[in-house]
Amino acid sequence: MSETTNAADYREVNFDGLVGPTHNYSGLAHGNVASMRHGGLVSNPREAALQGLGKMKALMEAGYAQGVLPPQQRPDLGALRSLGFSGSNREVLARAASEAPQVLRAVCSASSMWTANAGTVTPSRDAPDGRVHFTPANLQSSFHRFLEPETTGRVLAAIFRSEAHFAHHPVLPATPAFSDEGAANHTRLCGDHGDAGVHLFVYGRQAFGGDPAHEPKCFPARQTLEASQAVARQHGLTESQAVFAQQHPDAIDAGVFHNDVIAVGNGPVLLYHAMAFRDEQATLDELRSKMASPLIPVRVPSEAVSLEDAVASYLFNSQLLSNPDGSMTLVVPGECQEREAVWRTIQDHLLAGHNPIGEVVVKDVKQSMRNGGGPACLRLRVVLSDAERAALTGRVLLTEVLHGELTAWVERHYRDRLAPDDLADPQLADETLTALDELTRILQIGSVYPFQLR
């Protein structure tokens, strides 16, 4: 932190992903229980995008800094052509629908809306060179997400362009040994956002020398220790700034495919389920030994909320936000009200407990939830100083005016019904390109999509 930058100048900005026009339920994510359960249903892309914008607007109006990230170009016709489908766009889509329908569904996925997976961010306060560091996640665990990092890197570089303030690192090698799922497995804990932080990296398996007996048996562990360590090295984090903890394998097998489905941190608070970590006590002890401020652990026992209820409700995939008076607000999905044990725990254990959580706000993000993404999945947290916010490129910080423009944009371009069979419609591809071209002009971020770079 420079001599002219005070801790009070730092503020967390939640950059939410806009839901793309091809939002659909294809059940692509193995290990994501909600995604698998709802595969084949008819989606409503317009409603999904408006629900996301509604959450953004509500948080902006409540005084939280809110940013916007654009969706990716879908369908990814370039990916289909690289897999041997040739001809016009219409012919490529028709052949893919006939010969490889699951591949077509993958290249149409709107999964980039879950920007918690976009990458990992280290604030300038913690970096040795005093810049904000970004590493896009390789997302190599699934084909439909593996298609995202190249465009993600261009988008982040376009918005966080100033070399004086921002540093961008290459994606890790897209191999199982360095499987990286981004900030969904990373939490920064600190006193206030402008204070020095400790970075909690959570992994599911160790690629080199790991013990298979300590890995999940049903579903894949998507984050490796080696990937987390590599990102920490890229960002210049020292041993005293990082804690590497293994996710509990039983939780992964229960559908906790990312750590942010079983734990959420903000400031000094770590809200977590008893089954979040393989070695809970060792994780807490190391955090306490490295944090400058006292850790405030808020533990939810299995007797209060089962793993099944945690996954179904996405209680821990909520946003935990700091307020000026030192309290915190927990933004939960509506599904938390539908599970009696979860809602009772929120009222009796979280709100009534000895912790800073003083308010719970319920938001409807059902279109996202059916694909396995709650409020926390939809945002990438970036702590920025006043100078760093001023250095952002484009119109990406939400205002009333920008929200109105984006809402009108969605209503002009998005369909209100999309079945998996509709993904082969060449008109949908044309509609999407038209919409995205207009969006880059609204956000003023320049050309970031493959079709704009030809």
Salt bridges, closest charged atoms under 4 A:
GLU12 OE2 - ARG381 NE 2.80
ASP16 OD2 - LYS55 NZ 2.72
GLU61 OE2 - LYS57 NZ 2.41
ASP76 OD2 - ARG74 NH1 3.95
GLU99 OE2 - ARG95 NE 2.86
ASP126 OD2 - ARG188 NE 2.59
ASP126 OD2 - HIS199 NE2 2.78
ASP129 OD2 - ARG131 NE 2.99
ASP129 OD1 - HIS133 NE2 2.77
GLU148 OE1 - ARG145 NH2 3.01
GLU150 OE2 - ARG154 NH1 3.34
GLU181 OE1 - ARG222 NH1 3.87
GLU181 OE1 - HIS258 NE2 2.77
ASP211 OD2 - HIS214 ND1 3.77
ASP250 OD2 - HIS248 ND1 3.98
GLU280 OE2 - ARG299 NE 2.63
ASP285 OD1 - ARG288 NH1 3.86
GLU286 OE2 - LYS290 NZ 2.78
ASP309 OD1 - ARG339 NH1 2.67
GLU338 OE2 - LYS366 NZ 3.52
GLU340 OE2 - ARG344 NH1 3.37
ASP386 OD1 - ARG389 NH2 2.27
GLU400 OE1 - LYS57 NZ 3.98
GLU405 OE1 - ARG395 NH1 2.97
ASP422 OD2 - ARG417 NH1 3.99
ASP425 OD2 - ARG415 NH2 2.90
GLU431 OE1 - ARG415 NE 3.01
ASP437 OD2 - ARG441 NH1 3.21
GLU438 OE2 - ARG412 NH2 2.17
GLU438 OE1 - HIS413 NE2 2.70
